[in-house]
Amino acid sequence: MALLAIAGVLAFDRWGGEDLPGWMIPLILFLVSLALTWSPLDGAFGQDPWRLDVPGLFRRDDWWRLLVGLALGITALWWFALWDYTDRMWVRSIVTTIVVIIGLGLMLAPWWMRAIRQVSIERQARIREHERAEIAAHLHDSVLQTLTLIRARATDPDAVARLARAQERDLRAYLYGERRDPDASVATAVAEAIGEVEDAHSVVVDTVTVGDAPLTEDLRAAVAATREATKNAARHGIGPISVYAELTADAFEVFVRDAGPGFDPGAIPDDRLGIRQSIIGRVARHGGHAEIHSSEGGRTEVAISIPRRES
């Protein structure tokens, strides 16, 4: 194919090429060189662009195509460099240099494209290795140590349950990217407050939070009131216990519910500071309000609402 292309170019140049642009013949030669060199050059490096597979290249009998293609490409570039297309030497120098650089880059395209891919593959491999090391370190520091503590306290069901719940929260935060600074996230602050109640009272609280924002003084008060309401549900109520918190553009609302046995909110003694001061009073001091809905034998719901204000 290469010999036919060369013969055709020479014949056309000899008998019918008077009206051809001076760049047409070297362009044809260069395109033929690319057709000859790209396939064997791509296979010559296998998966490693920095290691030439010489035995494989000769085994496939592609070496002659590679040599002829390189010779044609160099000839085409040399032909273009000798073309007297302008009298301005500085124009010829700049244009010829650019064309030669681009031409060599195209001739070696299979190599540098494979090199770029290899760099990307190696980078991804380093990232995966880093992630595996991080996961292994986290498992060693948290899960394995927790399992050791659980085995040591196997005779204490409450301690085992607390350790398991704490580890579950830690793993969920790690796996789903929920680990944030409580000062920068009211959702994280609520989760940590509920986790403290779960660990202290050996209960399970179904927690749902919608929306998030940095923790202001008003939101901090709402979180503290939520902790107190959840603590009361864990101490005096029965499960299931749930906490639903939603942050809208105007307010932060929290609903703490249990399944009973309920009480009469109007009969709360004045000395019950946990409800009057830690929940209702605390929320009111920050411009919000808290309501307690309950009845004897029924479920209890504490509704907390604090308006959002600029900190």
C-alpha atoms as one frame of an Amber mdcrd trajectory, in Angstrom:
protein
   0.000   0.000   0.000   2.840   2.383   0.860   4.670   1.659  -2.444   1.488
   2.214  -4.430   0.866   5.499  -2.616   4.430   6.683  -3.307   4.215   5.659
  -6.964   0.882   7.422  -7.360   2.195  10.589  -5.795   5.317  10.624  -8.002
   3.325   9.904 -11.141   0.805  12.608 -10.340   3.618  15.026  -9.645   5.308
  14.118 -12.950   2.326  14.232 -15.317  -0.608  15.974 -13.687   0.503  17.858
 -10.641   1.285  21.268 -12.131  -1.905  22.799 -10.737  -1.714  21.137  -7.303
  -0.945  23.263  -4.204   2.548  22.707  -2.903   1.269  21.241   0.353  -0.960
  18.566  -1.251   1.725  15.958  -1.971   3.376  16.052   1.493  -0.105  15.957
   3.036  -0.968  12.773   1.126   2.323  11.193   2.150   1.751  12.205   5.756
  -1.773  10.722   5.844  -0.413   7.467   4.421   2.282   7.455   7.108  -0.361
   7.852   9.832  -2.359   4.950   8.402   0.773   2.800   8.495   2.160   3.767
  11.901  -0.813   4.187  14.233  -1.890   0.545  14.514   1.565  -1.025  15.076
   2.669   1.857  17.305  -0.424   1.433  19.475   0.207  -2.286  19.854   3.947
  -1.893  20.390   3.511  -0.522  23.906   0.795  -2.862  25.185  -0.551  -1.546
  28.476   2.662   0.238  29.471   3.568   3.295  27.366   7.027   3.403  28.930
   8.033  -0.103  27.874   8.321  -0.995  24.158   7.162  -4.542  23.353   9.892
  -5.291  20.814   9.421  -9.121  20.712   5.682  -8.722  20.258   6.175  -6.121
  17.549   8.432  -8.406  15.520   6.206 -11.402  16.207   3.272  -9.608  14.570
   5.357  -8.565  11.538   4.274  -4.959  12.080   7.774  -3.590  12.284   8.022
  -2.950   8.539   4.786  -0.946   8.536   6.120   1.099  11.428   9.464   1.775
   9.727   7.908   2.645   6.343   5.286   4.835   7.990   7.877   6.745  10.012
  10.001   7.194   6.875   7.027   8.535   4.927   6.060  10.890   7.733   9.562
  12.290   8.078   9.798  12.629   4.302   6.496  14.495   4.169   7.566  16.901
   6.908  10.948  17.419   5.240   9.209  18.044   1.915   7.002  20.675   3.498
  10.008  22.287   5.190  11.712  22.686   1.785   8.604  24.153   0.140   9.259
  27.752  -0.916   5.747  29.081  -0.340   6.788  32.603   0.703   9.751  34.926
   0.450   9.515  35.894   4.109  11.931  33.681   5.992  10.505  34.481   9.400
   7.029  33.353   8.271   8.450  30.129   6.846  10.416  29.508  10.034   7.395
  29.929  12.312   4.932  28.012  10.117   7.367  25.178   9.380   8.231  24.775
  13.060   4.556  24.623  14.044   3.702  22.145  11.265   6.647  19.880  12.132
   5.760  19.850  15.841   2.113  19.059  15.085   3.140  16.420  12.563   5.457
  14.641  14.994   2.745  14.831  17.648   0.243  13.190  15.294   2.702  10.482
  14.313   3.301   9.649  17.983  -0.367  10.118  18.971  -0.910   6.437  19.962
   2.021   6.637  22.366   1.193   9.909  24.136  -2.531   9.113  24.275  -1.722
   5.797  25.943   0.681   7.633  28.285  -2.092  10.038  29.293  -4.452   7.124
  29.927  -1.778   5.362  31.948  -1.252   8.425  34.128  -5.009   8.558  34.756
  -5.091   4.841  35.602  -2.181   5.191  38.023  -3.825   8.207  39.674  -7.078
   6.297  40.133  -5.144   3.360  41.562  -3.426   5.651  44.094  -6.795   7.127
  45.065  -8.288   3.653  45.578  -5.270   2.589  47.612  -5.610   5.702  49.776
  -9.320   5.020  50.285  -8.615   1.395  51.253  -6.007   2.544  53.762  -8.423
   5.097  55.234 -11.187   2.498  55.540  -8.808   0.002  57.147  -7.607   2.616
  59.636 -11.180   3.619  60.504 -12.263   0.007  60.960  -9.286  -0.625  63.224
  -9.850   2.509  65.303 -13.601   2.117  65.703 -15.229  -1.153  64.716 -12.530
  -3.558  65.898 -12.082  -1.752  69.208 -15.854  -1.674  69.739 -16.080  -5.403
  69.054 -13.329  -5.970  71.601 -15.273  -3.957  74.187 -18.478  -5.838  73.368
 -16.706  -9.156  73.887 -15.289  -7.934  77.202 -18.761  -6.832  78.380 -20.782
  -9.687  76.940 -22.487 -10.241  80.292 -23.830  -6.657  80.392 -26.626  -6.374
  77.759 -27.153  -2.641  78.373 -23.486  -1.841  77.812 -23.419  -4.005  74.687
 -26.507  -2.230  73.315 -24.992   1.213  73.970 -21.741   0.272  72.276 -23.561
  -1.188  69.290 -25.753   1.892  68.848 -22.794   4.257  69.124 -20.868   2.220
  66.567 -23.860   2.134  64.227 -24.119   5.929  64.298 -20.404   6.269  63.684
 -20.486   3.918  60.708 -23.522   5.614  59.194 -21.848   9.008  59.492 -18.651
   7.618  57.959 -20.303   5.745  55.076 -22.830   8.387  54.083 -20.673  11.460
  54.618 -22.727  12.801  57.506 -19.728  13.542  59.728 -19.751  17.329  60.166
 -18.839  19.806  62.851 -21.871  20.262  65.149 -21.209  24.027  65.234 -21.568
  24.108  61.437 -24.627  21.858  61.219 -27.827  21.892  63.235 -28.666  18.443
  61.809 -25.444  17.036  63.229 -26.096  18.735  66.568 -29.556  17.129  66.741
 -28.110  13.726  65.865 -25.448  14.005  68.568 -28.006  15.136  71.159 -30.280
  12.188  70.349 -27.285   9.853  70.415 -26.418  10.995  73.941 -29.964  10.195
  75.086 -29.858   6.785  73.405 -26.575   5.899  75.094 -27.633   7.193  78.512
 -31.055   5.516  78.610 -30.533   2.441  76.384 -33.342   3.353  74.000 -33.696
   3.599  70.244 -34.953   6.900  68.805 -36.090   7.124  65.199 -34.627  10.455
  64.059 -35.355  12.322  60.835 -33.917  15.747  59.992 -34.826  17.834  56.960
 -32.675  20.813  56.007 -29.479  22.058  57.555 -27.742  25.311  58.528 -24.940
  26.571  60.774 -25.775  26.446  64.477 -26.881  29.825  65.881 -27.769  30.611
  69.487 -31.473  30.210  68.723 -30.939  26.862  67.023 -28.651  25.757  69.853
 -31.482  26.429  72.298 -33.867  24.393  70.161 -31.418  21.487  70.103 -31.060
  21.637  73.902 -34.858  21.646  74.290 -35.075  18.689  71.901 -32.541  16.790
  73.998 -34.577  17.432  77.152 -37.855  16.393  75.516 -36.289  13.205  74.166
 -34.774  12.478  77.562 -38.222  12.788  79.180 -39.688  10.445  76.565 -36.933
   7.914  77.248 -37.388   8.121  81.024 -41.167   8.252  81.318 -42.595   7.075
  78.011 -42.599   3.834  76.042 -41.444   3.187  72.548 -41.370   3.752  69.757
 -39.831   7.207  70.254 -39.390   9.443  67.244 -37.897  12.868  66.570 -38.710
  14.824  63.421 -36.798  18.072  62.855 -37.311  20.369  59.877 -35.473  23.573
  59.042 -37.415  25.871  56.732 -36.682  29.379  55.511 -38.637  30.853  58.420
 -38.320  28.518  61.397 -36.823  25.411  62.948 -39.503  22.956  64.035 -39.051
  19.776  66.046 -41.605  17.146  67.054 -40.748  14.583  69.744 -43.241  11.733
  70.113 -43.598   8.599  72.225 -46.312   5.938  72.413 -47.518   6.615  75.956
 -48.623   6.280  78.682 -49.229  10.043  78.564 -50.007  12.590  81.289 -52.025
  15.741  81.947 -49.902  18.770  80.894 -52.082  21.062  83.029 -51.175  19.147
  86.168 -47.420  19.692  85.832 -46.090  20.842  89.240 -44.244  24.149  89.417
 -41.087  22.356  90.522 -40.895  20.361  87.269 -38.121  22.512  85.835 -37.344
  19.973  83.131 -40.492  20.878  81.230 -41.202  24.454  82.353 -37.671  25.796
  82.137 -35.545  23.420  80.041 -38.122  23.114  77.261 -40.895  25.747  77.347
 -38.917  28.518  79.055 -35.731  27.976  77.072 -37.560  28.113  73.741 -39.590
  31.177  74.792 -36.428  33.083  75.762 -35.265  32.751  72.172 -38.478  33.974
  70.601 -40.069  30.619  69.981 -42.728  28.479  71.576 -43.116  24.891  72.741
 -46.351  22.981  73.148 -46.995  19.672  74.875 -49.865  17.523  73.627 -50.653
  14.552  75.828 -53.443  12.813  77.699 -53.689  10.046  80.262 -53.185   6.711
  78.534 -52.340   8.315  75.179 -49.158   9.290  73.420 -47.156  12.439  74.125
 -45.943  14.938  71.569 -43.679  17.916  72.224 -43.754  20.514  69.437 -40.892
  23.029  69.402 -40.707  25.982  67.018 -38.070  28.729  66.909 -38.013  31.418
  64.211 -34.849  31.741  62.183 -32.988  34.983  62.743 -29.638  36.257  61.612
 -26.930  35.373  64.117
